Amino acid sequence: MDNNANNNEHDAQKTPVATKRPTMLRRLLSHHELATLLLLLHAPVDAYAKPEIPRLQEAGLVESILSDAGAPQFRLTDEGNAILRGLGIK
């Protein structure tokens, strides 16, 4: 019986452990955040037009840019576009 237990331990050491895939988001987006991403799909918005912008920026889904007039605006990042593509929108 001890030999069988040793074999099981040995097999467990040889078996590769499935690595956890990194996820893009650490939390679910609210419906307001999804709506903001949809707005940004068509054009940048003013920096503080929507209260969801700072949280989306923290998540790496939007980035700050300067408009032609020099006013701060936000647009989608590649990650933000990937979220919309994953939803079948883009």
C-alpha positions as CSV (number, residue, x, y, z in Angstrom):
1,M,0.0,0.0,0.0
2,D,2.9,2.4,0.7
3,N,4.3,1.6,-2.7
4,N,1.0,2.6,-4.3
5,A,1.0,5.9,-2.3
6,N,4.5,6.6,-3.4
7,N,3.6,6.0,-7.1
8,N,0.6,8.4,-6.8
9,E,2.9,11.1,-5.3
10,H,5.4,10.5,-8.0
11,D,2.7,10.7,-10.7
12,A,1.4,13.9,-9.2
13,Q,4.8,15.5,-9.4
14,K,5.1,14.6,-13.1
15,T,1.6,15.8,-14.1
16,P,1.9,19.4,-15.3
17,V,-0.4,21.8,-13.4
18,A,-2.7,23.8,-15.6
19,T,-1.5,27.4,-15.5
20,K,-4.1,30.0,-14.8
21,R,-4.7,32.2,-17.8
22,P,-4.4,35.9,-17.0
23,T,-7.7,37.8,-17.5
24,M,-8.1,41.2,-19.0
25,L,-10.5,42.4,-16.4
26,R,-10.4,41.9,-12.7
27,R,-14.1,42.7,-12.3
28,L,-17.2,42.9,-14.3
29,L,-18.1,46.1,-16.1
30,S,-21.3,47.9,-15.1
31,H,-23.9,48.7,-17.7
32,H,-22.8,52.4,-17.4
33,E,-19.2,51.5,-18.2
34,L,-20.3,49.4,-21.2
35,A,-22.4,52.3,-22.4
36,T,-19.4,54.6,-22.1
37,L,-17.2,52.2,-24.1
38,L,-19.9,52.2,-26.8
39,L,-19.8,56.0,-26.9
40,L,-16.1,55.9,-27.2
41,L,-16.3,53.5,-30.1
42,H,-17.4,56.3,-32.4
43,A,-15.3,59.2,-31.2
44,P,-13.3,60.5,-28.2
45,V,-15.3,62.2,-25.5
46,D,-14.4,65.0,-23.2
47,A,-12.3,64.0,-20.2
48,Y,-15.0,64.4,-17.5
49,A,-18.2,63.9,-19.6
50,K,-18.9,60.6,-17.9
51,P,-18.2,59.6,-14.3
52,E,-17.1,56.1,-15.4
53,I,-14.1,57.4,-17.3
54,P,-11.6,57.1,-14.3
55,R,-12.5,53.5,-13.6
56,L,-12.2,52.6,-17.2
57,Q,-8.8,54.3,-17.3
58,E,-7.7,52.3,-14.3
59,A,-8.8,49.1,-16.0
60,G,-6.7,50.1,-19.1
61,L,-9.7,50.3,-21.4
62,V,-9.5,54.0,-22.2
63,E,-6.6,56.5,-22.5
64,S,-6.2,60.2,-22.3
65,I,-5.5,62.2,-25.5
66,L,-5.5,65.9,-26.3
67,S,-8.1,67.3,-28.7
68,D,-7.1,69.7,-31.5
69,A,-8.1,72.5,-29.2
70,G,-5.9,71.1,-26.4
71,A,-8.7,69.9,-24.2
72,P,-8.3,66.5,-22.6
73,Q,-10.4,63.7,-24.1
74,F,-10.5,59.9,-23.8
75,R,-10.5,57.2,-26.4
76,L,-10.6,53.4,-26.4
77,T,-7.3,51.5,-26.0
78,D,-6.7,48.2,-27.8
79,E,-7.9,46.4,-24.7
80,G,-11.2,48.5,-24.7
81,N,-11.6,47.6,-28.4
82,A,-11.1,43.9,-27.5
83,I,-13.9,44.0,-24.9
84,L,-16.3,45.4,-27.6
85,R,-15.1,42.8,-30.1
86,G,-15.7,40.1,-27.5
87,L,-19.3,41.3,-27.2
88,G,-19.6,41.1,-31.0
89,I,-19.9,44.9,-31.4
90,K,-16.8,45.6,-33.5
